[in-house]
Each structure stands twice: as structure tokens, then as C-alpha cells.
Amino acid sequence: MTITVRFAPSPTGRIHIGNARTAILNWLFARKANGRFILRFDDTDLERSTKEYADGIATDLNWLGLKPDETYRQSERFALYDAAAGKLKSDGRLYACYETAEELDYKRKRQLARRQPPIYDRTGLNLSDEERAKLEAEGRKPHWRFKLDQRDIHWSDLVRGDVHIDTSSLSDPVLIREDGSYLYTLPSVVDDIDMGLTHIIRGEDHTTNAAVQVEIFEALGAPAPEFAHHSLLIGADGKGLSKRLGSLSIAAMREQGLEAMAVVSHGALIGTSEAIEPHTGMETLLEAFDLSKLSRAPGRFDMAELENLNARIVHQLSYAEVRDRLAALQSDGGEEFWQAVHGNVSKVHDAAEWHEIVFGDITGEIASEDRDFISQAAGLLPDEPWDDRTWKSWTGAVKDASGRKGKALFMPLRMALTGKQHGPELANLLPLIGRGRVAARLCPMPQDIVQP
């Protein structure tokens, strides 16, 4: 048996961190078992689904490194759903109902007023042929409900453990709308059967749906896959993420300069018993991956934690891994430049600022009380060539001549050379800046002096 899983987004928008987490868990599960990872666009809602969103989702997954083995679109598979619906109708498991939305709402309110569960009363199932004909003569079109067995459905969930759901507590679900379009449930089951799904890994909000789907699998003559329903994400404040999903889209994270492996590392480890550590490659994530490590408690997503994770990954990236991106930023100062600044940037694109500081025509900050000191330091600049020992020898000479030490010695020099109080080691930056630019920054024209 080949382990087969799927990620089935609806292309009605871009995927966010919650969606991506499900995709990451599915991909890791498949790769760990040398199985298949299927991307299936659930685009039966032809009005809201767009090719633009589908292409965007594919781009997001590709950026994350979650390449699917196969890709399907439900909009191209209606013949399969029609055949399955025909079988369920002929077997008496799919029956026509004619109530309007207003009538159904009225029934639910009456049941609740009587302290009864708001479960569909199966009026449609008990209609005679004459009654159906009369309703259709009035111009009513049926929606179609699946007749549940009203029994206990049990499975061993790979995350939640033993799960029991009594389908007698559920309304017979609508599978086909009045206009003949399919809701999510039937196409999903038909595709899961046709594609040979062995495991369904998804959010816990689908747990009750699983009981309904088990009955549909069986009605179509197929065994249900194994289920794993993971917890959902909440924000650092303990609240849901629904109102912030736009800024948490994978596309937005990519545009913000986050590393794909930071997002994947966070998505794979959040809500597990594992510490959230940076992984620069999928191989190390796969080694430790196990669905049994997922907690049933909500995973707590914290953007600050993700950005910290991102910085830790950037600090590990080699020059070869970032060279093309630095070139695209017009900030490729060579390997020595990257080695000098990478420990002080949290995103690769932050290197652009340091590239301008190192190689650009900038003017630092010289406080009025430091002008004489900076002029004195300029007069002690050694001749080139410079290397990583030049800073120590130069500042040693300046210390002896000026009597300054510690912060009083180093901070004015840093501000004059970079305009910033913090940053990469000047021992590494000084040879890159070069004597000409250093001298110009220490002895700027009076109109160019920038004072704090």
C-alpha cells in the first residue's frame, strides 16, 4: 500500500499559515513514508473559484518546497460525482427535499423553542410520489440529502485517539443544492476513493464531518481512509486568527522577506511536543516528524516567534545560498560582505541597507563634542592594505593618543562610519568600507556633518 494524502484548498483566496500548516503536515507525512502528496483544488464553486487563486496557491506551495506528486481540479471531474450521486439515489441513500431556506429556519427555531435538537425531521424522505409531483408543479426544485444510518461511527484518530460520533445526533447532510451544484462533501469522498487516499490529515473542525464521510465511503463501497485531525491555530493573545489571516497569508510572508524554511519549520513544529527550532532543510524536519507528537491543545502562533526563527535561519545561510537574492537586491558585496553582516540581519533583504552603508556614499553622525576626537582618529588612519586586524590596531592607537576608552572610544567611531549605534563588527566592516570612504566619513565637509 502506498501512503497517499492530499491537500485540498478551495481556490477562492490565498492560503494562510493555518492552511499551510495542514499542507506541511500532509507533505511531511507522505515523504516520511515515501508516499504520494496530492494537490487537489476543490473548485466546484465555479463562481468564487478562480485560476488566479489556484495559480497563487501553487506558487505558495512551490515556494514552501511542498511540491505535489499529482494535481487535480474538481471542476474537471463532474462526471465522477454525477455517477456517484446516481448510485446513491438508486440505492435510496440520497433523497429529494423541497423545503425552502425560510421553512428550514422556521423548523429549527420551533425545535429549539421546544428544547429539541435542531435535526432535520426527514420530511423529504417520507414524501409520496404524488406529493413530490405537486411540489415540483409549484416550481420547487429539490435539494438532495444523504440518509445517515444513525449509528455510532468510531475510528482511531492519529491525533485525537479514539473518536465516537453518533450520527443520529446529526441532520442528514445536503450533498446537492437546488441548482444542482455539489457541496464539498460528496466530491471530496468520491475523489478520495478515486485517488486512493490512505490518510486524511486536516483540522479538527472537520472531525464531525468525518463521521458523515465514513458513511458515504461505505455507501459507495469503499473503506474510509485513516483520519488525523490536528488542532487549529490561535494567536499569541489566545484568540483566533480569523481576523488577521490576510496579513498571515503565505504570499504576504514571502513579500515580507521571510524564509520558506522558517515558515515550514514553524508550521511543522507548532503545537507539538518538539521545541520550535530552525531547520534549513526538509531532511532534518523529516527525521523528527511524527503525527503522534501533535498536541490536542490549540497551536499558538506568534509572528514575533516566527520572525525570531527566521533570523536564526538567516544567520545560518551561506553566501552561496543567498548570492542570487543579494544580486537581485543589487547588494552583492561578495562573500566577505555577507559573512560580515549576516549575523546582524533578520531577513536577507536587510543586507541591502548594510550594503549601502558599506559601499555607498553616506555621511555618518558626528556630535559636536566629538569633532576633535574624530579628526584626531582620522589622522591616525593606517595605510592600506587593511584586514580584520586593522580595527584593533587603529583603535589602539586612537586610545593611546586621545585617552578615550570603552564606549567613549568606540561609539563615536561607529556613528561616524555607519550612522548606527549597533551593527556588525567593525573589524569586519572596516576593510570592506576601505580607507578612502573611511577618511571621507571621518572628515566630511562642514555642510555634510549630521549631528544627533
C-alpha positions as MATLAB code, in Angstrom:
seq = 'MTITVRFAPSPTGRIHIGNARTAILNWLFARKANGRFILRFDDTDLERSTKEYADGIATDLNWLGLKPDETYRQSERFALYDAAAGKLKSDGRLYACYETAEELDYKRKRQLARRQPPIYDRTGLNLSDEERAKLEAEGRKPHWRFKLDQRDIHWSDLVRGDVHIDTSSLSDPVLIREDGSYLYTLPSVVDDIDMGLTHIIRGEDHTTNAAVQVEIFEALGAPAPEFAHHSLLIGADGKGLSKRLGSLSIAAMREQGLEAMAVVSHGALIGTSEAIEPHTGMETLLEAFDLSKLSRAPGRFDMAELENLNARIVHQLSYAEVRDRLAALQSDGGEEFWQAVHGNVSKVHDAAEWHEIVFGDITGEIASEDRDFISQAAGLLPDEPWDDRTWKSWTGAVKDASGRKGKALFMPLRMALTGKQHGPELANLLPLIGRGRVAARLCPMPQDIVQP';
ca = [
       0.000    0.000    0.000;
       1.348    3.412   -0.997;
       0.663    6.065    1.624;
      -1.385    8.750   -0.135;
      -2.538   12.083    1.289;
      -3.962   15.260   -0.158;
      -4.114   18.985    0.421;
      -7.430   20.244   -0.934;
      -7.770   24.041   -0.814;
     -10.628   25.948   -2.399;
      -9.125   28.488   -4.838;
     -11.304   31.331   -3.569;
      -8.376   33.138   -1.921;
      -4.715   32.726   -0.993;
      -3.632   30.220    1.638;
      -2.602   31.463    5.083;
      -0.482   29.989    7.838;
      -3.342   27.765    9.064;
      -3.847   26.243    5.600;
      -0.106   25.962    5.094;
       0.287   24.049    8.342;
      -2.127   21.402    7.068;
      -0.232   21.190    3.771;
       3.101   20.911    5.611;
       1.858   18.080    7.841;
       0.487   16.189    4.840;
       3.672   16.642    2.813;
       5.926   15.521    5.670;
       3.714   12.505    6.379;
       3.845   11.431    2.725;
       7.576   11.972    2.310;
       8.377   10.191    5.570;
       6.641    7.104    4.162;
       7.870    7.551    0.558;
       4.234    8.105   -0.352;
       2.201   10.426   -2.577;
       1.234   14.030   -1.841;
      -1.694   15.203   -3.956;
      -2.767   18.795   -4.529;
      -6.494   18.893   -5.279;
      -8.268   22.138   -5.973;
     -11.793   21.920   -4.577;
     -13.169   24.340   -7.152;
     -16.736   23.113   -7.599;
     -17.885   26.607   -6.618;
     -17.436   27.900  -10.133;
     -18.480   31.457   -9.283;
     -15.962   32.070   -6.497;
     -13.087   29.847   -7.630;
     -10.557   31.441   -9.968;
      -7.498   30.335  -11.913;
      -5.631   33.280  -10.432;
      -6.103   31.960   -6.905;
      -5.283   28.388   -7.969;
      -2.053   29.568   -9.589;
      -1.277   31.629   -6.496;
      -1.741   28.632   -4.198;
       0.509   26.516   -6.434;
       3.130   29.278   -6.271;
       2.883   29.406   -2.470;
       3.317   25.636   -2.124;
       6.245   25.633   -4.528;
       7.921   28.414   -2.518;
       7.443   26.388    0.660;
       9.049   23.377   -1.008;
       5.827   21.325   -0.909;
       5.847   20.036   -4.470;
       2.853   17.788   -5.193;
       3.208   14.468   -6.975;
      -0.106   14.995   -8.752;
      -2.512   17.901   -9.196;
      -6.264   17.686   -9.821;
      -9.148   20.116  -10.253;
     -12.615   19.067   -9.172;
     -14.153   21.286  -11.846;
     -12.844   18.757  -14.382;
     -14.331   15.704  -12.626;
     -18.104   16.284  -12.508;
     -18.834   13.061  -14.407;
     -17.477   11.062  -11.454;
     -19.667   12.961   -8.989;
     -22.736   12.543  -11.165;
     -22.160    8.786  -11.311;
     -21.763    8.557   -7.532;
     -24.888   10.647   -6.962;
     -26.810    8.371   -9.340;
     -25.745    5.308   -7.369;
     -26.721    6.842   -4.043;
     -30.120    7.846   -5.452;
     -30.804    4.380   -6.845;
     -29.774    2.835   -3.527;
     -32.160    5.094   -1.616;
     -29.354    6.885    0.242;
     -29.818   10.240   -1.490;
     -33.322   11.674   -1.278;
     -35.040   14.802   -2.537;
     -36.179   17.554   -0.163;
     -38.224   20.611   -1.096;
     -38.200   22.925    1.919;
     -37.063   26.474    1.344;
     -34.345   28.045    3.476;
     -37.022   30.017    5.329;
     -39.039   26.876    6.068;
     -35.979   25.058    7.365;
     -35.076   28.004    9.557;
     -38.606   28.056   10.976;
     -38.379   24.320   11.786;
     -35.086   24.803   13.592;
     -36.459   27.659   15.681;
     -39.512   25.603   16.682;
     -37.293   22.683   17.712;
     -35.074   24.927   19.787;
     -38.101   26.542   21.419;
     -39.255   23.065   22.438;
     -35.755   22.266   23.728;
     -35.301   19.720   20.978;
     -32.086   19.264   18.965;
     -32.325   21.121   15.633;
     -32.074   17.984   13.487;
     -33.784   17.643   10.120;
     -37.008   15.653   10.539;
     -36.716   13.747    7.234;
     -39.912   15.185    5.802;
     -38.458   14.783    2.313;
     -37.759   11.097    2.868;
     -41.396   10.442    3.675;
     -42.970   12.259    0.728;
     -45.142   10.238   -1.641;
     -44.700   10.403   -5.396;
     -47.869   12.495   -5.615;
     -46.593   14.968   -3.034;
     -43.277   15.322   -4.867;
     -45.070   15.884   -8.157;
     -47.263   18.560   -6.563;
     -44.271   20.388   -5.083;
     -42.446   20.328   -8.394;
     -45.567   21.564  -10.169;
     -45.413   24.561   -7.849;
     -41.972   25.270   -9.285;
     -39.956   23.948   -6.364;
     -36.633   22.309   -7.108;
     -35.235   19.715   -4.731;
     -32.028   19.716   -2.799;
     -30.679   16.256   -2.025;
     -29.830   14.864    1.400;
     -27.793   11.789    2.307;
     -29.666    9.366    4.543;
     -27.497    8.635    7.556;
     -27.578    5.216    9.222;
     -27.977    6.942   12.590;
     -25.415    4.781   14.332;
     -22.185    5.108   16.251;
     -19.207    5.814   14.000;
     -15.872    5.028   15.575;
     -12.287    5.412   14.453;
      -8.843    5.672   15.972;
      -7.690    9.155   15.090;
      -3.926    9.529   14.674;
      -4.020   12.765   16.673;
      -7.174   12.688   18.780;
      -7.191    8.999   19.697;
     -10.499    7.112   19.929;
     -13.358    9.105   18.439;
     -17.049    8.159   18.654;
     -19.760   10.152   16.892;
     -23.408    9.096   16.874;
     -24.834   10.164   13.525;
     -28.343   10.058   14.988;
     -27.380   13.388   16.556;
     -26.786   14.887   13.106;
     -29.069   16.102   10.358;
     -28.930   14.208    7.089;
     -26.428   16.392    5.201;
     -27.299   18.196    1.989;
     -24.993   16.950   -0.765;
     -26.576   18.645   -3.780;
     -28.084   22.124   -3.831;
     -31.328   23.158   -5.539;
     -29.393   24.405   -8.558;
     -27.731   21.018   -8.970;
     -24.311   22.121   -7.704;
     -22.401   19.944   -5.272;
     -21.437   20.865   -1.764;
     -17.955   19.906   -0.572;
     -18.764   16.523    0.933;
     -19.659   14.210   -1.967;
     -16.940   15.318   -4.430;
     -14.382   15.043   -1.640;
     -15.304   11.441   -0.830;
     -15.516   10.440   -4.494;
     -12.070   11.892   -5.153;
     -10.581   10.346   -2.040;
     -11.743    6.945   -3.287;
     -10.637    7.500   -6.878;
      -7.212    8.832   -5.860;
      -6.540    6.023   -3.402;
      -6.323    8.160   -0.279;
      -4.981    6.187    2.668;
      -4.922    9.030    5.196;
      -6.811   12.288    5.620;
      -4.894   14.866    7.675;
      -6.810   18.086    8.337;
      -8.077   20.477   11.009;
     -10.180   19.344   13.919;
     -13.103   21.444   12.669;
     -13.722   18.576   10.216;
     -13.985   15.884   12.907;
     -17.794   15.685   12.829;
     -17.706   15.712    9.024;
     -15.577   12.600    9.189;
     -18.451   10.569   10.656;
     -20.706   11.599    7.773;
     -17.974   10.851    5.263;
     -17.363    7.402    6.708;
     -20.986    6.532    5.945;
     -20.670    7.916    2.400;
     -17.460    5.937    1.810;
     -19.266    2.778    2.876;
     -22.357    3.595    0.812;
     -20.090    3.881   -2.238;
     -18.483    0.536   -1.450;
     -15.112    1.781   -0.240;
     -13.319    1.691    3.108;
     -12.691    5.038    4.760;
      -9.071    6.239    4.994;
      -7.431    6.730    8.350;
      -8.032   10.143    9.906;
      -5.785   12.612   11.716;
      -7.495   15.793   12.911;
      -4.972   18.320   14.169;
      -5.771   21.264   16.418;
      -6.306   24.724   14.988;
      -4.080   27.745   15.495;
      -4.712   30.639   17.840;
      -2.783   33.888   18.155;
      -0.268   34.756   20.822;
      -3.120   36.512   22.635;
      -5.105   33.272   22.782;
      -7.678   34.474   20.258;
      -8.481   33.022   16.852;
      -6.590   34.130   13.770;
      -9.594   34.655   11.501;
      -9.469   38.462   11.539;
      -5.758   38.540   10.741;
      -5.485   35.945    8.016;
      -4.833   38.478    5.254;
      -1.554   39.578    6.817;
      -0.752   35.952    7.608;
      -1.068   34.724    4.037;
       1.905   32.833    2.662;
       2.150   35.368   -0.154;
       2.382   38.209    2.398;
       5.055   36.367    4.374;
       7.094   35.842    1.218;
       6.783   39.532    0.333;
       7.889   40.464    3.867;
      11.128   38.593    3.245;
      10.545   35.597    5.496;
      12.426   32.411    4.647;
      10.344   29.494    3.374;
      12.059   27.135    5.802;
      11.205   29.424    8.717;
       7.512   29.143    7.810;
       7.796   25.390    7.251;
       9.736   24.846   10.488;
       7.189   26.851   12.451;
       4.217   25.157   10.773;
       5.618   21.676   11.340;
       6.592   22.156   14.988;
       3.938   24.480   16.381;
       1.547   22.592   18.634;
       3.883   19.613   19.028;
       5.999   18.275   21.865;
       9.106   19.361   19.933;
      10.868   22.652   20.578;
      10.433   25.112   17.718;
      13.925   25.179   16.254;
      15.200   26.488   12.927;
      15.659   23.950   10.137;
      17.417   24.989    6.957;
      16.352   21.851    5.065;
      13.471   19.384    4.944;
      15.716   16.425    5.753;
      16.139   17.301    9.421;
      12.420   18.015    9.794;
      11.571   14.631    8.303;
      13.853   12.835   10.733;
      11.899   14.079   13.749;
       8.407   14.185   12.208;
       5.680   12.081   13.813;
       1.953   12.866   13.970;
       1.833   11.398   17.480;
       3.807   14.441   18.674;
       0.897   16.761   17.834;
      -0.960   18.029   20.869;
      -4.742   18.245   21.022;
      -4.398   21.732   22.503;
      -4.570   24.662   20.053;
      -1.268   25.609   18.467;
      -0.208   29.113   19.466;
       1.024   31.145   16.501;
       3.198   34.128   17.313;
       4.538   36.291   14.476;
       7.348   37.519   16.737;
       8.412   33.910   17.297;
       8.334   33.259   13.553;
      10.471   36.320   12.861;
      12.952   35.239   15.534;
      13.075   31.796   13.937;
      13.612   33.462   10.572;
      16.573   35.451   11.883;
      18.163   32.294   13.279;
      17.857   30.635    9.881;
      19.272   33.659    8.039;
      22.272   33.628   10.371;
      22.996   30.066    9.190;
      22.713   30.744    5.450;
      25.874   30.529    3.403;
      26.845   33.087    0.802;
      26.135   30.556   -1.955;
      22.564   30.214   -0.694;
      21.860   33.951   -0.812;
      24.091   35.164   -3.652;
      21.341   35.314   -6.265;
      19.000   37.175   -3.921;
      21.689   39.673   -2.986;
      22.348   40.229   -6.677;
      18.633   40.835   -7.263;
      18.748   43.419   -4.466;
      21.835   44.950   -6.119;
      23.542   44.261   -2.809;
      26.001   41.503   -3.643;
      29.137   42.674   -1.902;
      30.745   39.272   -2.121;
      31.234   36.519    0.422;
      33.245   38.680    2.827;
      30.416   41.204    2.930;
      27.780   38.518    3.662;
      29.949   36.954    6.346;
      30.380   40.377    7.926;
      26.696   41.333    8.060;
      24.637   38.105    8.110;
      24.704   37.836   11.895;
      23.069   41.252   12.191;
      20.190   40.888    9.734;
      16.902   39.135   10.415;
      15.930   38.911    6.729;
      18.131   38.604    3.676;
      16.793   41.832    2.204;
      18.036   43.691    5.295;
      21.524   43.252    3.842;
      20.654   45.937    1.281;
      20.811   48.603    3.969;
      24.232   47.447    5.109;
      25.417   47.265    1.516;
      24.631   50.964    1.161;
      26.336   51.713    4.480;
      29.473   49.811    3.498;
      29.810   50.718   -0.165;
      27.655   53.809   -0.547;
      28.434   57.493   -0.321;
      26.932   58.098    3.114;
      27.574   60.607    5.845;
      27.622   59.317    9.396;
      26.792   61.194   12.572;
      29.404   63.262   14.385;
      28.344   65.033   17.561;
      29.800   68.488   18.081;
      31.653   67.382   21.218;
      33.291   64.546   19.254;
      34.585   66.559   16.281;
      38.100   66.996   17.574;
      38.280   63.352   18.624;
      37.101   62.146   15.195;
      39.581   64.456   13.458;
      42.329   63.042   15.646;
      41.245   59.493   14.769;
      41.295   60.352   11.061;
      44.890   61.497   11.352;
      45.855   58.102   12.783;
      44.366   56.019    9.964;
      46.885   53.384    8.867;
      47.799   52.864    5.240;
      46.232   50.029    3.277;
      46.094   47.076    2.787;
      43.553   46.522    5.566;
      42.341   43.281    7.092;
      40.372   42.164   10.147;
      43.234   43.235   12.435;
      43.223   46.837   11.244;
      40.365   47.951   13.504;
      42.127   46.763   16.648;
      45.461   48.347   15.769;
      43.846   51.631   14.702;
      41.599   51.986   17.754;
      44.541   51.061   19.951;
      46.484   53.972   18.532;
      43.491   56.293   18.907;
      43.030   55.193   22.519;
      46.670   55.966   23.346;
      46.517   59.369   21.666;
      43.127   60.503   22.989;
      42.926   58.810   26.348;
      39.394   57.617   25.500;
      38.320   54.041   26.082;
      35.268   51.823   26.058;
      32.029   53.326   24.773;
      33.512   56.833   24.645;
      36.092   55.498   22.198;
      34.108   53.113   20.049;
      30.619   54.673   19.799;
      31.650   57.965   18.143;
      33.700   55.997   15.594;
      30.795   53.653   14.873;
      28.363   56.548   14.473;
      30.757   58.422   12.185;
      31.381   55.375    9.986;
      27.899   53.810    9.860;
      25.405   56.275   11.333;
      24.108   53.458   13.584;
      24.659   52.623   17.238;
      24.601   48.878   16.595;
      25.588   46.589   13.798;
      28.188   44.137   12.519;
      31.681   44.030   13.983;
      33.653   46.982   12.674;
      36.722   44.795   12.496;
      34.976   43.017    9.618;
      33.362   46.091    8.075;
      36.417   48.361    8.050;
      38.347   46.560    5.253;
      35.140   46.493    3.154;
      34.456   50.202    3.619;
      38.041   50.932    2.648;
      40.386   53.735    3.617;
      39.019   56.258    1.132;
      35.434   56.044    2.351;
      36.511   55.857    5.998;
      38.569   59.047    5.618;
      35.688   60.821    3.868;
      33.283   59.920    6.660;
      35.677   60.985    9.386;
      36.425   64.292    7.691;
      33.195   65.353    5.981;
      32.639   68.812    4.557;
      31.090   71.064    7.235;
      27.721   71.133    5.469;
      27.637   67.332    5.420;
      28.071   66.828    9.158;
      24.997   65.164   10.615;
      24.569   65.785   14.318;
      22.223   63.790   16.577;
];
